[in-house]
Amino acid sequence: MPPDAIGAEAHFRALETLYAAAPINGLFRSTLEIVEEGFARIRFDIDEQVFHAAGAAHGTIYFKMLDDAAFYACNSLVSDRFLLTTAFNLLFTRPLRAGPVIAEGRWASGRRRVLVADARLIDSEGEEAARGTGTFMRSHIPLATLPGYRTVG
């Protein structure tokens, strides 16, 4: 069920608190912002802790941030259930070095059973470092039962 106009902002803020509460984000410090329905932005910094042996970010960080941005872009359209990633395709276009990075996810299609979103990573120079497309399906997990998903009002 898509969020209604009045409840959309509360749903977006609850998704942001859910993201912040996820234990994985203690390892990959980042901040989620649901900008509008179908559009999510994650801000994070690359540092040497996520570098591979050749001195650039390991693909793990690319996947995690692209998947999260695409996922939350889609889950912004679904206010009752947690979505699950069913597939994700990733294209690396340039190495990420130390500095700030933005992941942007945009819903592309689907609203009933399967949702699709595109995502991209933008490095500190404003260049695209990677892009991906994910598919997400509704789970049987109600958002309201998840620790961290808190609506106000």
Biotite code that builds the C-alpha atoms (Angstrom):
import biotite.structure as struc

atoms = struc.array([
    struc.Atom([0.000, 0.000, 0.000], chain_id="A", res_id=1, res_name="MET", atom_name="CA", element="C"),
    struc.Atom([1.496, 3.382, -0.951], chain_id="A", res_id=2, res_name="PRO", atom_name="CA", element="C"),
    struc.Atom([1.703, 5.992, 1.792], chain_id="A", res_id=3, res_name="PRO", atom_name="CA", element="C"),
    struc.Atom([-1.064, 8.602, 1.740], chain_id="A", res_id=4, res_name="ASP", atom_name="CA", element="C"),
    struc.Atom([-0.115, 12.255, 1.343], chain_id="A", res_id=5, res_name="ALA", atom_name="CA", element="C"),
    struc.Atom([-0.421, 13.013, 5.057], chain_id="A", res_id=6, res_name="ILE", atom_name="CA", element="C"),
    struc.Atom([1.394, 9.911, 6.276], chain_id="A", res_id=7, res_name="GLY", atom_name="CA", element="C"),
    struc.Atom([4.166, 9.947, 3.667], chain_id="A", res_id=8, res_name="ALA", atom_name="CA", element="C"),
    struc.Atom([6.511, 12.219, 5.629], chain_id="A", res_id=9, res_name="GLU", atom_name="CA", element="C"),
    struc.Atom([6.069, 10.150, 8.800], chain_id="A", res_id=10, res_name="ALA", atom_name="CA", element="C"),
    struc.Atom([6.781, 6.983, 6.794], chain_id="A", res_id=11, res_name="HIS", atom_name="CA", element="C"),
    struc.Atom([9.931, 8.547, 5.276], chain_id="A", res_id=12, res_name="PHE", atom_name="CA", element="C"),
    struc.Atom([11.246, 9.611, 8.702], chain_id="A", res_id=13, res_name="ARG", atom_name="CA", element="C"),
    struc.Atom([10.467, 6.147, 10.127], chain_id="A", res_id=14, res_name="ALA", atom_name="CA", element="C"),
    struc.Atom([12.439, 4.525, 7.286], chain_id="A", res_id=15, res_name="LEU", atom_name="CA", element="C"),
    struc.Atom([15.346, 6.853, 8.101], chain_id="A", res_id=16, res_name="GLU", atom_name="CA", element="C"),
    struc.Atom([15.298, 5.758, 11.761], chain_id="A", res_id=17, res_name="THR", atom_name="CA", element="C"),
    struc.Atom([15.063, 2.116, 10.666], chain_id="A", res_id=18, res_name="LEU", atom_name="CA", element="C"),
    struc.Atom([18.159, 2.581, 8.513], chain_id="A", res_id=19, res_name="TYR", atom_name="CA", element="C"),
    struc.Atom([20.056, 4.279, 11.357], chain_id="A", res_id=20, res_name="ALA", atom_name="CA", element="C"),
    struc.Atom([19.126, 1.452, 13.762], chain_id="A", res_id=21, res_name="ALA", atom_name="CA", element="C"),
    struc.Atom([20.475, -1.341, 11.525], chain_id="A", res_id=22, res_name="ALA", atom_name="CA", element="C"),
    struc.Atom([23.557, -2.922, 13.134], chain_id="A", res_id=23, res_name="PRO", atom_name="CA", element="C"),
    struc.Atom([25.412, -3.031, 9.776], chain_id="A", res_id=24, res_name="ILE", atom_name="CA", element="C"),
    struc.Atom([25.483, 0.758, 9.746], chain_id="A", res_id=25, res_name="ASN", atom_name="CA", element="C"),
    struc.Atom([27.788, 0.674, 12.750], chain_id="A", res_id=26, res_name="GLY", atom_name="CA", element="C"),
    struc.Atom([30.370, -0.751, 10.336], chain_id="A", res_id=27, res_name="LEU", atom_name="CA", element="C"),
    struc.Atom([29.458, 1.473, 7.382], chain_id="A", res_id=28, res_name="PHE", atom_name="CA", element="C"),
    struc.Atom([28.614, 4.832, 8.922], chain_id="A", res_id=29, res_name="ARG", atom_name="CA", element="C"),
    struc.Atom([26.177, 6.659, 6.692], chain_id="A", res_id=30, res_name="SER", atom_name="CA", element="C"),
    struc.Atom([23.073, 8.833, 6.731], chain_id="A", res_id=31, res_name="THR", atom_name="CA", element="C"),
    struc.Atom([19.876, 8.142, 4.804], chain_id="A", res_id=32, res_name="LEU", atom_name="CA", element="C"),
    struc.Atom([17.532, 10.853, 3.577], chain_id="A", res_id=33, res_name="GLU", atom_name="CA", element="C"),
    struc.Atom([14.248, 10.006, 1.866], chain_id="A", res_id=34, res_name="ILE", atom_name="CA", element="C"),
    struc.Atom([13.980, 13.091, -0.315], chain_id="A", res_id=35, res_name="VAL", atom_name="CA", element="C"),
    struc.Atom([10.568, 12.309, -1.790], chain_id="A", res_id=36, res_name="GLU", atom_name="CA", element="C"),
    struc.Atom([8.478, 9.319, -2.762], chain_id="A", res_id=37, res_name="GLU", atom_name="CA", element="C"),
    struc.Atom([10.685, 7.039, -4.850], chain_id="A", res_id=38, res_name="GLY", atom_name="CA", element="C"),
    struc.Atom([13.963, 8.900, -4.208], chain_id="A", res_id=39, res_name="PHE", atom_name="CA", element="C"),
    struc.Atom([16.519, 8.150, -1.476], chain_id="A", res_id=40, res_name="ALA", atom_name="CA", element="C"),
    struc.Atom([19.960, 9.625, -0.821], chain_id="A", res_id=41, res_name="ARG", atom_name="CA", element="C"),
    struc.Atom([22.725, 8.214, 1.375], chain_id="A", res_id=42, res_name="ILE", atom_name="CA", element="C"),
    struc.Atom([25.761, 10.243, 2.396], chain_id="A", res_id=43, res_name="ARG", atom_name="CA", element="C"),
    struc.Atom([28.905, 8.499, 3.599], chain_id="A", res_id=44, res_name="PHE", atom_name="CA", element="C"),
    struc.Atom([32.676, 8.839, 3.676], chain_id="A", res_id=45, res_name="ASP", atom_name="CA", element="C"),
    struc.Atom([35.214, 6.463, 2.203], chain_id="A", res_id=46, res_name="ILE", atom_name="CA", element="C"),
    struc.Atom([38.314, 5.902, 4.298], chain_id="A", res_id=47, res_name="ASP", atom_name="CA", element="C"),
    struc.Atom([41.205, 3.464, 4.212], chain_id="A", res_id=48, res_name="GLU", atom_name="CA", element="C"),
    struc.Atom([39.328, 0.920, 6.352], chain_id="A", res_id=49, res_name="GLN", atom_name="CA", element="C"),
    struc.Atom([37.307, -0.138, 3.288], chain_id="A", res_id=50, res_name="VAL", atom_name="CA", element="C"),
    struc.Atom([40.237, -0.191, 0.823], chain_id="A", res_id=51, res_name="PHE", atom_name="CA", element="C"),
    struc.Atom([41.350, -3.321, -0.995], chain_id="A", res_id=52, res_name="HIS", atom_name="CA", element="C"),
    struc.Atom([45.072, -4.093, -1.449], chain_id="A", res_id=53, res_name="ALA", atom_name="CA", element="C"),
    struc.Atom([45.417, -1.665, -4.394], chain_id="A", res_id=54, res_name="ALA", atom_name="CA", element="C"),
    struc.Atom([44.325, 1.391, -2.373], chain_id="A", res_id=55, res_name="GLY", atom_name="CA", element="C"),
    struc.Atom([40.724, 2.024, -3.433], chain_id="A", res_id=56, res_name="ALA", atom_name="CA", element="C"),
    struc.Atom([37.334, 1.107, -1.979], chain_id="A", res_id=57, res_name="ALA", atom_name="CA", element="C"),
    struc.Atom([36.415, -2.580, -2.011], chain_id="A", res_id=58, res_name="HIS", atom_name="CA", element="C"),
    struc.Atom([33.330, -3.548, -4.027], chain_id="A", res_id=59, res_name="GLY", atom_name="CA", element="C"),
    struc.Atom([31.514, -4.406, -0.798], chain_id="A", res_id=60, res_name="THR", atom_name="CA", element="C"),
    struc.Atom([30.924, -0.713, -0.096], chain_id="A", res_id=61, res_name="ILE", atom_name="CA", element="C"),
    struc.Atom([29.710, -0.105, -3.657], chain_id="A", res_id=62, res_name="TYR", atom_name="CA", element="C"),
    struc.Atom([27.123, -2.866, -3.386], chain_id="A", res_id=63, res_name="PHE", atom_name="CA", element="C"),
    struc.Atom([25.973, -1.992, 0.111], chain_id="A", res_id=64, res_name="LYS", atom_name="CA", element="C"),
    struc.Atom([25.336, 1.675, -0.601], chain_id="A", res_id=65, res_name="MET", atom_name="CA", element="C"),
    struc.Atom([23.781, 1.158, -4.043], chain_id="A", res_id=66, res_name="LEU", atom_name="CA", element="C"),
    struc.Atom([21.515, -1.599, -2.727], chain_id="A", res_id=67, res_name="ASP", atom_name="CA", element="C"),
    struc.Atom([20.474, 0.503, 0.274], chain_id="A", res_id=68, res_name="ASP", atom_name="CA", element="C"),
    struc.Atom([19.706, 3.596, -1.841], chain_id="A", res_id=69, res_name="ALA", atom_name="CA", element="C"),
    struc.Atom([17.642, 1.589, -4.342], chain_id="A", res_id=70, res_name="ALA", atom_name="CA", element="C"),
    struc.Atom([15.922, -0.390, -1.575], chain_id="A", res_id=71, res_name="PHE", atom_name="CA", element="C"),
    struc.Atom([14.833, 2.697, 0.383], chain_id="A", res_id=72, res_name="TYR", atom_name="CA", element="C"),
    struc.Atom([13.689, 4.460, -2.797], chain_id="A", res_id=73, res_name="ALA", atom_name="CA", element="C"),
    struc.Atom([11.341, 1.499, -3.332], chain_id="A", res_id=74, res_name="CYS", atom_name="CA", element="C"),
    struc.Atom([10.313, 1.041, 0.306], chain_id="A", res_id=75, res_name="ASN", atom_name="CA", element="C"),
    struc.Atom([9.291, 4.718, 0.371], chain_id="A", res_id=76, res_name="SER", atom_name="CA", element="C"),
    struc.Atom([6.390, 3.580, -1.852], chain_id="A", res_id=77, res_name="LEU", atom_name="CA", element="C"),
    struc.Atom([5.382, 0.728, 0.478], chain_id="A", res_id=78, res_name="VAL", atom_name="CA", element="C"),
    struc.Atom([4.274, 1.679, 3.979], chain_id="A", res_id=79, res_name="SER", atom_name="CA", element="C"),
    struc.Atom([3.148, -1.650, 5.377], chain_id="A", res_id=80, res_name="ASP", atom_name="CA", element="C"),
    struc.Atom([5.853, -4.214, 4.529], chain_id="A", res_id=81, res_name="ARG", atom_name="CA", element="C"),
    struc.Atom([9.615, -4.526, 4.543], chain_id="A", res_id=82, res_name="PHE", atom_name="CA", element="C"),
    struc.Atom([11.006, -5.198, 1.077], chain_id="A", res_id=83, res_name="LEU", atom_name="CA", element="C"),
    struc.Atom([13.630, -7.810, 0.220], chain_id="A", res_id=84, res_name="LEU", atom_name="CA", element="C"),
    struc.Atom([16.309, -7.537, -2.456], chain_id="A", res_id=85, res_name="THR", atom_name="CA", element="C"),
    struc.Atom([15.801, -10.308, -5.009], chain_id="A", res_id=86, res_name="THR", atom_name="CA", element="C"),
    struc.Atom([18.475, -9.271, -7.528], chain_id="A", res_id=87, res_name="ALA", atom_name="CA", element="C"),
    struc.Atom([21.002, -6.509, -8.015], chain_id="A", res_id=88, res_name="PHE", atom_name="CA", element="C"),
    struc.Atom([23.189, -5.720, -11.019], chain_id="A", res_id=89, res_name="ASN", atom_name="CA", element="C"),
    struc.Atom([26.215, -3.523, -10.487], chain_id="A", res_id=90, res_name="LEU", atom_name="CA", element="C"),
    struc.Atom([28.489, -1.661, -12.893], chain_id="A", res_id=91, res_name="LEU", atom_name="CA", element="C"),
    struc.Atom([31.765, -0.228, -11.585], chain_id="A", res_id=92, res_name="PHE", atom_name="CA", element="C"),
    struc.Atom([32.859, 2.831, -13.583], chain_id="A", res_id=93, res_name="THR", atom_name="CA", element="C"),
    struc.Atom([35.733, 4.293, -11.545], chain_id="A", res_id=94, res_name="ARG", atom_name="CA", element="C"),
    struc.Atom([37.575, 3.622, -8.283], chain_id="A", res_id=95, res_name="PRO", atom_name="CA", element="C"),
    struc.Atom([36.460, 5.333, -5.106], chain_id="A", res_id=96, res_name="LEU", atom_name="CA", element="C"),
    struc.Atom([39.207, 6.937, -3.046], chain_id="A", res_id=97, res_name="ARG", atom_name="CA", element="C"),
    struc.Atom([39.002, 8.549, 0.395], chain_id="A", res_id=98, res_name="ALA", atom_name="CA", element="C"),
    struc.Atom([36.383, 11.278, 0.715], chain_id="A", res_id=99, res_name="GLY", atom_name="CA", element="C"),
    struc.Atom([32.660, 11.936, 0.731], chain_id="A", res_id=100, res_name="PRO", atom_name="CA", element="C"),
    struc.Atom([30.349, 9.908, -1.522], chain_id="A", res_id=101, res_name="VAL", atom_name="CA", element="C"),
    struc.Atom([26.628, 10.126, -2.261], chain_id="A", res_id=102, res_name="ILE", atom_name="CA", element="C"),
    struc.Atom([24.430, 7.182, -3.215], chain_id="A", res_id=103, res_name="ALA", atom_name="CA", element="C"),
    struc.Atom([21.185, 8.094, -4.945], chain_id="A", res_id=104, res_name="GLU", atom_name="CA", element="C"),
    struc.Atom([18.372, 5.629, -5.531], chain_id="A", res_id=105, res_name="GLY", atom_name="CA", element="C"),
    struc.Atom([15.341, 6.195, -7.749], chain_id="A", res_id=106, res_name="ARG", atom_name="CA", element="C"),
    struc.Atom([12.308, 3.995, -8.113], chain_id="A", res_id=107, res_name="TRP", atom_name="CA", element="C"),
    struc.Atom([11.936, 2.997, -11.793], chain_id="A", res_id=108, res_name="ALA", atom_name="CA", element="C"),
    struc.Atom([8.919, 0.693, -12.080], chain_id="A", res_id=109, res_name="SER", atom_name="CA", element="C"),
    struc.Atom([6.501, -1.673, -10.389], chain_id="A", res_id=110, res_name="GLY", atom_name="CA", element="C"),
    struc.Atom([4.334, -1.108, -7.341], chain_id="A", res_id=111, res_name="ARG", atom_name="CA", element="C"),
    struc.Atom([2.473, -4.311, -6.698], chain_id="A", res_id=112, res_name="ARG", atom_name="CA", element="C"),
    struc.Atom([4.605, -7.408, -6.244], chain_id="A", res_id=113, res_name="ARG", atom_name="CA", element="C"),
    struc.Atom([8.049, -6.428, -7.556], chain_id="A", res_id=114, res_name="VAL", atom_name="CA", element="C"),
    struc.Atom([9.587, -2.970, -7.520], chain_id="A", res_id=115, res_name="LEU", atom_name="CA", element="C"),
    struc.Atom([12.649, -1.896, -9.524], chain_id="A", res_id=116, res_name="VAL", atom_name="CA", element="C"),
    struc.Atom([15.042, 0.962, -8.764], chain_id="A", res_id=117, res_name="ALA", atom_name="CA", element="C"),
    struc.Atom([18.216, 2.404, -10.227], chain_id="A", res_id=118, res_name="ASP", atom_name="CA", element="C"),
    struc.Atom([21.026, 3.743, -8.082], chain_id="A", res_id=119, res_name="ALA", atom_name="CA", element="C"),
    struc.Atom([24.328, 5.528, -8.602], chain_id="A", res_id=120, res_name="ARG", atom_name="CA", element="C"),
    struc.Atom([27.374, 6.527, -6.564], chain_id="A", res_id=121, res_name="LEU", atom_name="CA", element="C"),
    struc.Atom([28.737, 10.035, -6.989], chain_id="A", res_id=122, res_name="ILE", atom_name="CA", element="C"),
    struc.Atom([32.287, 10.695, -5.775], chain_id="A", res_id=123, res_name="ASP", atom_name="CA", element="C"),
    struc.Atom([33.732, 13.847, -4.209], chain_id="A", res_id=124, res_name="SER", atom_name="CA", element="C"),
    struc.Atom([34.544, 15.236, -7.675], chain_id="A", res_id=125, res_name="GLU", atom_name="CA", element="C"),
    struc.Atom([30.928, 14.899, -8.794], chain_id="A", res_id=126, res_name="GLY", atom_name="CA", element="C"),
    struc.Atom([31.734, 11.948, -11.055], chain_id="A", res_id=127, res_name="GLU", atom_name="CA", element="C"),
    struc.Atom([29.710, 8.750, -11.216], chain_id="A", res_id=128, res_name="GLU", atom_name="CA", element="C"),
    struc.Atom([31.735, 5.882, -9.738], chain_id="A", res_id=129, res_name="ALA", atom_name="CA", element="C"),
    struc.Atom([29.152, 3.097, -10.096], chain_id="A", res_id=130, res_name="ALA", atom_name="CA", element="C"),
    struc.Atom([25.562, 2.377, -10.975], chain_id="A", res_id=131, res_name="ARG", atom_name="CA", element="C"),
    struc.Atom([23.199, -0.461, -10.366], chain_id="A", res_id=132, res_name="GLY", atom_name="CA", element="C"),
    struc.Atom([19.664, -1.733, -10.741], chain_id="A", res_id=133, res_name="THR", atom_name="CA", element="C"),
    struc.Atom([17.854, -3.739, -8.111], chain_id="A", res_id=134, res_name="GLY", atom_name="CA", element="C"),
    struc.Atom([14.618, -5.648, -7.874], chain_id="A", res_id=135, res_name="THR", atom_name="CA", element="C"),
    struc.Atom([12.751, -5.823, -4.589], chain_id="A", res_id=136, res_name="PHE", atom_name="CA", element="C"),
    struc.Atom([9.704, -7.754, -3.448], chain_id="A", res_id=137, res_name="MET", atom_name="CA", element="C"),
    struc.Atom([7.339, -7.384, -0.534], chain_id="A", res_id=138, res_name="ARG", atom_name="CA", element="C"),
    struc.Atom([8.113, -9.630, 2.400], chain_id="A", res_id=139, res_name="SER", atom_name="CA", element="C"),
    struc.Atom([5.736, -10.923, 5.052], chain_id="A", res_id=140, res_name="HIS", atom_name="CA", element="C"),
    struc.Atom([7.467, -8.701, 7.622], chain_id="A", res_id=141, res_name="ILE", atom_name="CA", element="C"),
    struc.Atom([5.345, -5.744, 8.758], chain_id="A", res_id=142, res_name="PRO", atom_name="CA", element="C"),
    struc.Atom([7.438, -2.564, 8.980], chain_id="A", res_id=143, res_name="LEU", atom_name="CA", element="C"),
    struc.Atom([5.681, -1.640, 12.226], chain_id="A", res_id=144, res_name="ALA", atom_name="CA", element="C"),
    struc.Atom([7.185, -4.717, 13.963], chain_id="A", res_id=145, res_name="THR", atom_name="CA", element="C"),
    struc.Atom([10.804, -3.780, 13.203], chain_id="A", res_id=146, res_name="LEU", atom_name="CA", element="C"),
    struc.Atom([12.966, -2.129, 15.864], chain_id="A", res_id=147, res_name="PRO", atom_name="CA", element="C"),
    struc.Atom([13.809, 1.331, 14.660], chain_id="A", res_id=148, res_name="GLY", atom_name="CA", element="C"),
    struc.Atom([10.748, 1.873, 12.471], chain_id="A", res_id=149, res_name="TYR", atom_name="CA", element="C"),
    struc.Atom([8.987, 4.547, 14.476], chain_id="A", res_id=150, res_name="ARG", atom_name="CA", element="C"),
    struc.Atom([6.350, 6.879, 13.117], chain_id="A", res_id=151, res_name="THR", atom_name="CA", element="C"),
    struc.Atom([5.497, 10.099, 14.929], chain_id="A", res_id=152, res_name="VAL", atom_name="CA", element="C"),
    struc.Atom([1.971, 11.356, 15.141], chain_id="A", res_id=153, res_name="GLY", atom_name="CA", element="C"),
])
